Amino acid sequence: MRIVIDTNCLLQIIGRKSPYASIYKAIENKQIKLLLSSEVALEYEEVLGIKINPSFAFFLTQSLIENPLVEKIEIFVNWRLISEDPDDNKFLDLALNGEADYLITNDSHFNSVKRISFSKLRIVTLKEFWEILKHGIKS
C-alpha cells in the first residue's frame, strides 16, 4: 500500500500518545510505503519547525529522506487541480506521480478533486485511513 500524507496528518501521527501513531509504526514496519518528494519534505520541515521545533523538524525530515523504506518520487507532471489552495497541489502531484493508493488529508481543499476519477488513488481523511489500516483492508 502506497501513501502520501498531508502535513496536517503527519503532525497527528508522530506522537507516541497519538491515537493514530499506529500509522507511523506501519510505515516503520514496512506494512505501508510512504511516498516523499523534495517539495513535500521541505513543507514537512517548515511546518514541523513552526509547530514543534526546528531541531525536531530537521531530524524527522532527514530521517524520512534517508529512510530506505520511504520512496522518493520525482515530480514530472504538475496537475494544478486544486485552485482553492494551490500550495496543496504538491501532495496531489506526489500521489499521482508516485501512483499512490491513498492520499491522507484532513484538508477540505481536496474535496474538489475527490469527485475526479483517478486510476486507483483514494483521498481519505486520517480517521478513514486509520480505520482502513485497523481493519486490514488493502487496495
C-alpha positions as CSV (number, residue, x, y, z in Angstrom):
1,M,0.0,0.0,0.0
2,R,1.5,3.3,-1.1
3,I,0.5,6.5,0.7
4,V,1.0,10.3,0.7
5,I,0.4,12.1,4.0
6,D,-0.5,15.8,4.1
7,T,1.4,17.8,6.7
8,N,-1.7,18.3,8.8
9,C,-2.0,14.5,9.2
10,L,1.8,13.9,9.7
11,L,1.6,16.2,12.7
12,Q,-1.1,13.9,14.2
13,I,0.7,10.5,13.6
14,I,4.1,11.3,15.0
15,G,3.3,11.5,18.7
16,R,3.6,8.3,20.7
17,K,0.4,9.1,22.5
18,S,-1.5,9.9,19.3
19,P,-4.4,7.6,18.6
20,Y,-3.0,7.5,15.0
21,A,0.5,6.5,16.0
22,S,-0.1,3.0,14.5
23,I,0.1,4.6,11.1
24,Y,3.6,5.8,11.6
25,K,4.5,2.4,13.1
26,A,3.1,0.7,10.0
27,I,5.5,2.8,7.9
28,E,8.4,1.7,10.1
29,N,7.3,-1.9,10.0
30,K,7.1,-1.9,6.2
31,Q,3.3,-2.5,6.1
32,I,2.8,0.6,4.1
33,K,5.1,2.7,1.9
34,L,5.3,6.4,2.4
35,L,6.0,8.5,-0.7
36,L,8.0,11.7,-0.5
37,S,9.0,14.4,-2.9
38,S,11.6,17.2,-2.3
39,E,8.8,19.8,-2.1
40,V,6.7,17.8,0.4
41,A,9.9,17.2,2.6
42,L,10.5,21.0,2.6
43,E,7.0,21.6,3.8
44,Y,7.2,19.0,6.5
45,E,10.4,20.6,7.8
46,E,8.9,24.1,7.7
47,V,5.6,23.3,9.4
48,L,7.1,21.0,12.0
49,G,9.7,23.6,12.8
50,I,6.9,26.1,13.5
51,K,4.5,23.8,15.3
52,I,7.0,21.7,17.3
53,N,10.6,23.0,17.0
54,P,13.3,23.4,14.3
55,S,15.7,20.7,15.6
56,F,13.0,18.1,15.7
57,A,11.7,19.1,12.3
58,F,15.1,18.8,10.8
59,F,15.7,15.4,12.5
60,L,12.4,13.9,11.4
61,T,12.6,15.2,7.8
62,Q,16.1,13.9,7.4
63,S,15.2,10.6,8.8
64,L,12.4,10.3,6.3
65,I,14.6,11.4,3.4
66,E,17.3,8.9,4.4
67,N,15.0,6.0,5.2
68,P,15.2,3.3,2.6
69,L,11.6,2.4,3.3
70,V,10.4,5.8,2.2
71,E,10.1,6.1,-1.6
72,K,11.4,9.3,-3.1
73,I,9.4,10.4,-6.1
74,E,10.5,13.0,-8.6
75,I,7.6,15.1,-9.9
76,F,7.4,15.1,-13.7
77,V,3.8,16.3,-14.1
78,N,2.2,19.2,-12.1
79,W,-1.5,18.7,-12.4
80,R,-2.6,22.0,-10.8
81,L,-6.1,20.6,-9.9
82,I,-6.6,22.4,-6.6
83,S,-7.3,26.0,-7.2
84,E,-8.7,26.9,-3.6
85,D,-5.1,26.5,-2.2
86,P,-2.6,25.9,-4.9
87,D,0.1,25.0,-2.3
88,D,-1.8,21.7,-1.7
89,N,-1.1,20.6,-5.2
90,K,2.3,19.3,-4.2
91,F,0.6,16.4,-2.3
92,L,-1.8,15.6,-5.1
93,D,1.1,15.7,-7.7
94,L,3.2,13.4,-5.5
95,A,0.3,11.0,-5.1
96,L,-0.4,10.9,-8.9
97,N,3.2,10.8,-10.0
98,G,4.1,8.1,-7.4
99,E,1.0,6.1,-8.2
100,A,-0.2,6.2,-4.5
101,D,-3.1,4.2,-3.3
102,Y,-4.1,6.8,-0.7
103,L,-3.7,10.5,-0.1
104,I,-4.3,11.1,3.5
105,T,-5.5,14.6,4.4
106,N,-8.0,16.4,6.7
107,D,-7.8,19.5,4.4
108,S,-11.2,20.4,2.8
109,H,-9.4,21.8,-0.3
110,F,-9.0,18.2,-1.5
111,N,-12.8,17.7,-1.6
112,S,-13.0,19.3,-5.1
113,V,-10.7,16.6,-6.5
114,K,-12.4,13.7,-4.7
115,R,-15.0,13.7,-7.5
116,I,-12.4,13.2,-10.2
117,S,-11.8,9.6,-11.1
118,F,-8.1,8.8,-10.6
119,S,-6.9,5.3,-11.5
120,K,-6.5,3.9,-8.0
121,L,-6.0,7.0,-5.8
122,R,-8.4,7.4,-2.9
123,I,-8.3,10.7,-1.0
124,V,-9.3,9.9,2.6
125,T,-9.2,11.6,6.0
126,L,-6.8,10.5,8.7
127,K,-9.6,8.8,10.6
128,E,-10.8,7.0,7.5
129,F,-7.3,5.7,6.7
130,W,-6.8,4.7,10.3
131,E,-10.0,2.6,10.1
132,I,-8.8,1.1,6.8
133,L,-5.4,0.2,8.4
134,K,-7.1,-1.1,11.6
135,H,-9.3,-3.5,9.7
136,G,-6.6,-4.6,7.4
137,I,-8.3,-3.5,4.2
138,K,-5.8,-3.3,1.4
139,S,-6.2,-1.9,-2.1
